[in-house]
Amino acid sequence: MGREDAWSGTVVKKSWALLDGSNLYRRVSVQTDDDRVEKVRVNRALWKILNVGDRLVKDAGGEPRRA
């Protein structure tokens, strides 16, 4: 899923990692409405309020947001 893609789906997992040793990356696994599971990077504020089962929506060119 690229920056210009639009999608919506349900959070199935939250995770974080220090992939390069110095930056913390927050990701959620989202089951999209067409039954694909994709990992999506989200900002800290959104990651803190999301729970498994929450709906996310992303408009083309925008950032993921809670539905």
Steps between C-alpha positions, in 0.01 A plus 500: 500500500650825388448858605260562210280197578162530670378219726306418815521208737522365854806497728599138577838562671713783641881487505811716523866448421839670494572397143807719451612504864409861571147572372186344643258390229136441595299271277157345496387198302175582324259256341365703210144479376620280212645244752871584463713543812751784466748661741455876514729753669312749720603799709538483877178685585286266289685188620431591865121528453450199271381165627466166323159503334498875423426612145754700300438700184761645264414737218728525196795722585402524867601339826310211663237616749265337744149455357 
